[in-house]
């Protein structure tokens, strides 16, 4: 398995292409903008997209879903609690950036906590981690100890919770109960910024001190 990172758009959002070297199957996670860059990588690596999966529905994570889905034919998956965010994303994008874009489509698959997905050699588990948004999820690839954390956990930080869709206590409980129980060597690929590990965040993330002290 390989993970390719594309940092996209004005908000420097990380889109991940997770692929299997043998089957050439791929999952595109959080295609937030610049669809042409995503599609160019898929063509260059001769990958067949089997699923588009989103960690949440914020505008900076969803605005390339429609063109990637249209070109690849892959189904689109998101947690149902974030569908309202998804439906507001296009208007928000136009308001923020003053440019038109293709609105995100309705999902073909609704994600749920503990759901196990297998895509031509790629096996991963959906972890529902509400807090940043109510439908935030992380994707855990247990065979490779890889976690795609969206905007739930960052290197040295956590997702913002100062919006109506956010809840600080919920976020901290999600991280405590779903993420910090993973092996310390688990590599974390966040929605923004560089990768980290669960062990590093346990030791050094200032937002998690109440969970790791003592």
C-alpha positions in Angstrom: 0.0 0.0 0.0 1.2 3.5 -0.7 -0.1 6.9 0.4 0.3 9.9 -1.9 -0.4 13.4 -0.5 -1.6 16.3 -2.6 -1.9 19.7 -0.8 -4.7 21.5 -2.6 -6.4 24.9 -2.8 -6.1 28.2 -0.9 -6.6 26.5 2.5 -3.8 23.9 1.9 -6.0 20.9 2.4 -4.4 17.4 2.2 -6.0 15.0 -0.3 -4.8 11.5 0.0 -4.6 8.9 -2.8 -4.2 5.5 -1.1 -3.4 2.8 -3.5 -2.5 -0.9 -3.9 0.7 -1.6 -5.9 -0.6 -4.9 -7.1 -4.2 -4.3 -8.1 -3.7 -0.6 -9.0 -6.9 0.1 -7.1 -7.1 3.4 -5.3 -9.2 5.3 -2.8 -9.2 9.1 -3.1 -9.7 10.7 0.4 -10.9 14.3 0.7 -10.6 15.7 -2.8 -10.9 19.3 -1.8 -10.0 21.3 -4.8 -7.8 21.3 -8.0 -9.4 18.2 -9.5 -7.0 18.3 -12.5 -4.0 17.7 -10.2 -5.7 14.7 -8.6 -6.7 13.2 -12.0 -3.2 13.8 -13.3 -1.6 11.7 -10.5 -4.2 9.0 -11.1 -3.3 8.8 -14.8 0.4 9.0 -14.2 0.3 6.1 -11.7 -2.2 4.1 -13.8 -4.7 3.9 -10.9 -8.3 2.8 -10.9 -10.3 4.8 -8.4 -12.7 2.4 -6.6 -14.0 4.8 -4.0 -14.0 8.5 -3.1 -14.2 8.8 0.7 -14.5 11.9 2.8 -13.5 12.5 6.4 -16.1 15.3 6.7 -18.1 17.7 4.6 -16.3 21.1 5.0 -15.9 23.1 1.8 -12.1 22.8 1.6 -12.4 19.0 1.6 -15.2 18.4 -0.9 -15.0 20.8 -3.9 -13.2 18.3 -6.2 -15.5 15.4 -5.4 -17.9 16.0 -8.4 -15.3 16.2 -11.2 -13.3 13.3 -9.8 -16.4 11.2 -9.5 -17.6 12.2 -13.0 -14.3 11.3 -14.6 -13.5 8.1 -12.7 -17.1 6.8 -12.1 -16.2 5.9 -8.5 -18.9 6.0 -5.8 -18.7 8.7 -3.1 -19.0 8.1 0.6 -19.4 10.4 3.6 -21.0 10.2 7.0 -24.7 11.2 6.9 -24.4 13.7 9.7 -22.2 15.9 7.4 -24.6 15.9 4.4 -26.0 19.3 5.4 -22.4 20.7 5.3 -21.9 19.0 1.9 -25.0 20.7 0.5 -23.8 24.2 1.7 -20.3 23.8 0.4 -20.8 25.1 -3.1 -22.5 28.4 -2.0 -19.7 28.8 0.6 -17.0 28.2 -2.0 -18.5 30.9 -4.4 -18.8 33.3 -1.5 -15.3 32.8 -0.3 -13.4 32.6 -3.6 -15.7 34.3 -6.1 -15.4 31.5 -8.6 -17.8 28.9 -9.8 -17.2 25.2 -9.2 -19.1 22.0 -9.7 -21.3 21.4 -6.6 -20.6 18.2 -4.7 -22.9 15.3 -5.5 -25.1 13.4 -3.1 -23.3 10.4 -1.6 -23.6 6.9 -3.0 -22.6 5.3 0.4 -23.2 6.6 3.9 -20.4 5.8 6.3 -20.9 4.5 9.9 -18.8 3.8 12.9 -16.9 0.5 12.8 -17.8 0.0 9.2 -15.1 -2.2 7.5 -14.5 -1.5 3.8 -12.4 -3.5 1.4 -11.5 -2.2 -2.0 -9.4 -4.5 -4.2 -6.7 -5.2 -1.6 -7.2 -2.1 0.5 -8.9 -2.8 3.8 -9.8 0.0 6.2 -12.2 0.8 9.1 -14.4 3.8 9.5 -14.0 5.5 12.9 -16.7 8.0 13.7 -15.0 10.9 15.5 -17.5 13.7 15.9 -16.3 17.0 17.4 -14.9 19.1 14.5 -18.1 18.3 12.7 -20.9 15.9 13.7 -20.1 13.6 10.8 -16.3 13.6 11.1 -14.7 10.2 10.5 -11.2 8.9 10.4 -10.0 6.0 8.2 -7.8 3.3 9.8 -5.8 0.8 7.7 -4.9 -1.7 10.4 -2.6 -3.9 8.3 -0.3 -0.9 7.6 -1.0 1.1 10.8 -2.0 4.1 8.9 -4.7 6.6 10.0 -6.2 9.3 7.8 -7.5 11.7 10.5 -9.2 14.5 8.5 -9.5 17.6 10.7 -9.9 15.6 14.0 -6.1 15.4 14.8 -3.1 17.3 13.5 0.6 17.3 14.3 0.5 19.4 17.5 -3.1 20.3 17.2 -6.7 19.3 16.9 -9.7 20.4 14.9 -11.5 23.6 15.6 -14.8 23.4 17.5 -15.9 27.0 17.6 -18.7 26.6 15.0 -22.3 25.4 15.5 -21.3 22.0 14.1 -18.4 21.6 16.6 -18.2 20.4 20.1 -14.9 20.5 22.1 -15.8 17.8 24.7 -17.0 15.5 21.9 -13.8 16.0 20.0 -11.6 15.2 22.9 -13.7 12.1 23.7 -13.4 11.0 20.1 -9.6 11.3 20.1 -9.4 9.6 23.5 -11.7 6.7 22.7 -11.0 6.1 19.0 -7.5 7.4 18.2 -5.2 7.2 21.2 -6.0 3.5 21.6 -4.3 2.8 18.3 -0.6 1.6 18.3 1.9 4.4 19.0 3.6 3.7 15.7 0.5 4.4 13.7 1.2 7.0 11.1 -1.3 9.8 11.1 -2.1 11.7 7.8 -4.1 14.8 8.8 -6.3 17.1 6.8 -3.8 19.9 7.0 -0.1 19.9 7.7 2.6 17.2 7.9 2.1 13.6 9.0 2.7 12.5 12.6 2.2 9.4 14.7 -0.1 8.5 17.5 2.8 8.2 19.9 4.2 11.6 19.0 0.8 13.2 19.7 0.4 11.4 23.0 3.7 12.8 24.1 3.8 16.3 22.6 0.3 17.5 21.6 -0.6 20.3 24.0 -4.3 19.9 23.4 -4.2 16.3 24.6 -2.4 16.8 28.0 -5.6 16.2 30.0 -5.8 12.8 28.3 -2.2 11.7 28.6 -1.0 13.2 31.9 -0.6 10.8 34.7 
